[in-house]
Protein backbone atom coordinates (compact mmCIF):
# COMPACT_ATOMS: atom_id res chain seq x y z
CA UNK A 1 0.00 0.00 0.00
CA UNK A 2 1.44 3.39 -0.99
CA UNK A 3 1.80 6.37 1.32
CA UNK A 4 -1.16 8.21 -0.23
CA UNK A 5 -3.50 5.24 0.02
CA UNK A 6 -2.35 4.58 3.60
CA UNK A 7 -3.19 8.13 4.61
CA UNK A 8 -6.47 7.96 2.74
CA UNK A 9 -7.46 4.89 4.78
CA UNK A 10 -6.48 6.71 8.00
CA UNK A 11 -8.49 9.74 6.88
CA UNK A 12 -11.54 7.58 6.15
CA UNK A 13 -11.18 5.89 9.56
CA UNK A 14 -11.17 9.34 11.17
CA UNK A 15 -14.33 10.32 9.29
CA UNK A 16 -15.98 7.17 10.70
CA UNK A 17 -14.59 8.12 14.13
CA UNK A 18 -12.80 4.77 14.16
CA UNK A 19 -10.18 5.90 16.66
CA UNK A 20 -9.06 2.34 17.37
CA UNK A 21 -7.92 1.87 13.75
CA UNK A 22 -6.25 5.27 13.86
CA UNK A 23 -4.37 4.35 17.05
CA UNK A 24 -3.29 1.00 15.62
CA UNK A 25 -2.04 2.65 12.43
CA UNK A 26 0.11 5.21 14.25
CA UNK A 27 1.48 2.58 16.64
CA UNK A 28 2.79 0.69 13.60
CA UNK A 29 3.77 3.77 11.56
CA UNK A 30 5.23 6.39 13.92
CA UNK A 31 6.99 7.92 10.91
CA UNK A 32 3.54 8.99 9.66
CA UNK A 33 2.72 11.13 12.71
CA UNK A 34 3.62 14.25 10.75
CA UNK A 35 2.07 13.20 7.45
CA UNK A 36 -0.98 15.38 6.77
CA UNK A 37 -4.33 13.81 5.94
CA UNK A 38 -5.79 14.31 2.47
CA UNK A 39 -8.14 17.31 2.21
CA UNK A 40 -7.93 18.62 5.82
CA UNK A 41 -4.13 18.49 6.21
CA UNK A 42 -4.69 17.40 9.83
CA UNK A 43 -1.84 15.46 11.44
CA UNK A 44 -2.09 12.65 13.99
CA UNK A 45 -2.06 15.30 16.72
CA UNK A 46 -5.13 17.05 15.26
CA UNK A 47 -6.87 13.66 14.98
CA UNK A 48 -6.07 12.83 18.61
CA UNK A 49 -7.80 16.05 19.66
CA UNK A 50 -10.86 15.18 17.55
CA UNK A 51 -10.98 11.76 19.21
CA UNK A 52 -11.19 13.35 22.69
CA UNK A 53 -8.97 10.47 23.84
CA UNK A 54 -6.50 12.12 26.21
CA UNK A 55 -4.41 8.95 26.46
CA UNK A 56 -3.99 8.86 22.68
CA UNK A 57 -2.89 12.50 22.66
CA UNK A 58 -0.48 11.92 25.56
CA UNK A 59 1.01 8.85 23.84
CA UNK A 60 1.50 10.82 20.62
CA UNK A 61 3.11 13.70 22.51
CA UNK A 62 5.47 11.22 24.16
CA UNK A 63 6.35 9.86 20.70
CA UNK A 64 6.89 13.40 19.39
CA UNK A 65 10.16 13.75 21.26
CA UNK A 66 11.69 11.35 18.72
CA UNK A 67 10.35 13.19 15.67
CA UNK A 68 12.31 15.73 13.67
CA UNK A 69 11.31 19.34 14.01
CA UNK A 70 10.21 21.30 10.98
CA UNK A 71 12.06 24.46 10.05
CA UNK A 72 8.72 26.13 9.32
CA UNK A 73 6.79 25.04 12.41
CA UNK A 74 9.31 23.89 15.00
CA UNK A 75 7.69 21.19 17.12
CA UNK A 76 5.16 18.84 15.49
CA UNK A 77 2.31 20.21 17.64
CA UNK A 78 2.72 23.55 15.87
CA UNK A 79 1.96 22.11 12.44
CA UNK A 80 -1.23 23.61 11.06
CA UNK A 81 -4.08 22.12 9.05
CA UNK A 82 -5.75 23.58 5.96
CA UNK A 83 -7.41 26.27 8.12
CA UNK A 84 -4.18 27.17 9.88
CA UNK A 85 -5.32 25.54 13.12
CA UNK A 86 -2.85 23.84 15.42
CA UNK A 87 -4.03 21.02 17.70
CA UNK A 88 -4.27 23.67 20.46
CA UNK A 89 -6.75 25.69 18.36
CA UNK A 90 -8.92 22.57 18.04
CA UNK A 91 -8.71 21.53 21.69
CA UNK A 92 -9.60 25.06 22.83
CA UNK A 93 -12.58 25.36 20.48
CA UNK A 94 -13.88 21.95 21.59
CA UNK A 95 -13.59 22.84 25.27
CA UNK A 96 -11.40 19.86 26.10
CA UNK A 97 -9.37 21.44 28.87
CA UNK A 98 -7.37 18.31 29.68
CA UNK A 99 -6.12 18.26 26.09
CA UNK A 100 -5.46 22.01 26.22
CA UNK A 101 -3.44 21.45 29.39
CA UNK A 102 -1.42 18.62 27.76
CA UNK A 103 -0.66 20.77 24.71
CA UNK A 104 0.27 23.85 26.76
CA UNK A 105 2.55 21.76 28.98
CA UNK A 106 4.20 20.29 25.87
CA UNK A 107 4.62 23.80 24.47
CA UNK A 108 6.32 24.88 27.70
CA UNK A 109 8.81 22.01 27.38
CA UNK A 110 9.77 22.92 23.84
CA UNK A 111 9.98 26.64 24.55
CA UNK A 112 12.69 26.34 27.20
CA UNK A 113 15.60 28.50 26.17
CA UNK A 114 13.71 30.52 23.57
CA UNK A 115 13.43 34.30 23.90
CA UNK A 116 10.27 35.43 25.72
CA UNK A 117 8.79 37.09 22.61
CA UNK A 118 9.02 33.80 20.66
CA UNK A 119 7.37 31.89 23.52
CA UNK A 120 4.42 34.28 23.44
CA UNK A 121 4.21 34.13 19.66
CA UNK A 122 3.94 30.35 19.67
CA UNK A 123 1.24 30.33 22.35
CA UNK A 124 -0.68 32.99 20.43
CA UNK A 125 -0.32 31.46 16.98
CA UNK A 126 -3.08 32.68 14.71
CA UNK A 127 -4.88 30.55 12.16
CA UNK A 128 -5.72 31.69 8.61
CA UNK A 129 -8.61 33.73 9.99
CA UNK A 130 -6.48 35.60 12.54
CA UNK A 131 -7.84 33.56 15.47
CA UNK A 132 -5.74 32.47 18.44
CA UNK A 133 -6.65 29.34 20.44
CA UNK A 134 -8.08 31.57 23.19
CA UNK A 135 -10.23 33.44 20.67
CA UNK A 136 -11.57 30.14 19.30
CA UNK A 137 -12.43 28.93 22.79
CA UNK A 138 -14.39 32.12 23.46
CA UNK A 139 -16.03 32.07 20.02
CA UNK A 140 -17.30 28.55 20.67
CA UNK A 141 -18.58 29.51 24.14
CA UNK A 142 -16.08 27.41 26.07
CA UNK A 143 -15.58 28.21 29.73
CA UNK A 144 -13.46 26.44 32.30
CA UNK A 145 -15.39 24.56 34.97
CA UNK A 146 -13.76 22.57 37.75
NORPE-V231936 format. One record per residue. N is the residue number from 0. OMEGA is omega as a letter, one per 20 degrees, with the letter a starting at -180 (NA if undefined). Layout:
# NORPE-V231936
n->N omega->OMEGA
n->N omega->OMEGA
This chain:
# NORPE-V231936
n->0 omega->a
n->1 omega->a
n->2 omega->a
n->3 omega->a
n->4 omega->r
n->5 omega->a
n->6 omega->r
n->7 omega->r
n->8 omega->r
n->9 omega->r
n->10 omega->r
n->11 omega->r
n->12 omega->r
n->13 omega->r
n->14 omega->r
n->15 omega->a
n->16 omega->r
n->17 omega->a
n->18 omega->r
n->19 omega->r
n->20 omega->r
n->21 omega->r
n->22 omega->a
n->23 omega->r
n->24 omega->a
n->25 omega->r
n->26 omega->a
n->27 omega->a
n->28 omega->a
n->29 omega->r
n->30 omega->r
n->31 omega->a
n->32 omega->a
n->33 omega->a
n->34 omega->a
n->35 omega->r
n->36 omega->r
n->37 omega->r
n->38 omega->a
n->39 omega->a
n->40 omega->r
n->41 omega->r
n->42 omega->r
n->43 omega->a
n->44 omega->r
n->45 omega->a
n->46 omega->r
n->47 omega->r
n->48 omega->r
n->49 omega->a
n->50 omega->a
n->51 omega->r
n->52 omega->a
n->53 omega->r
n->54 omega->r
n->55 omega->r
n->56 omega->r
n->57 omega->r
n->58 omega->r
n->59 omega->r
n->60 omega->r
n->61 omega->r
n->62 omega->a
n->63 omega->a
n->64 omega->a
n->65 omega->a
n->66 omega->r
n->67 omega->r
n->68 omega->r
n->69 omega->r
n->70 omega->a
n->71 omega->a
n->72 omega->a
n->73 omega->a
n->74 omega->a
n->75 omega->a
n->76 omega->r
n->77 omega->r
n->78 omega->a
n->79 omega->r
n->80 omega->a
n->81 omega->r
n->82 omega->a
n->83 omega->a
n->84 omega->r
n->85 omega->r
n->86 omega->r
n->87 omega->r
n->88 omega->a
n->89 omega->a
n->90 omega->a
n->91 omega->a
n->92 omega->r
n->93 omega->r
n->94 omega->r
n->95 omega->a
n->96 omega->r
n->97 omega->r
n->98 omega->r
n->99 omega->a
n->100 omega->r
n->101 omega->a
n->102 omega->r
n->103 omega->r
n->104 omega->r
n->105 omega->r
n->106 omega->r
n->107 omega->r
n->108 omega->a
n->109 omega->a
n->110 omega->r
n->111 omega->r
n->112 omega->r
n->113 omega->r
n->114 omega->a
n->115 omega->a
n->116 omega->r
n->117 omega->r
n->118 omega->a
n->119 omega->a
n->120 omega->a
n->121 omega->a
n->122 omega->a
n->123 omega->r
n->124 omega->r
n->125 omega->r
n->126 omega->a
n->127 omega->a
n->128 omega->r
n->129 omega->a
n->130 omega->r
n->131 omega->r
n->132 omega->r
n->133 omega->r
n->134 omega->a
n->135 omega->r
n->136 omega->r
n->137 omega->a
n->138 omega->r
n->139 omega->r
n->140 omega->a
n->141 omega->r
n->142 omega->a
n->143 omega->r
n->144 omega->r
n->145 omega->NA
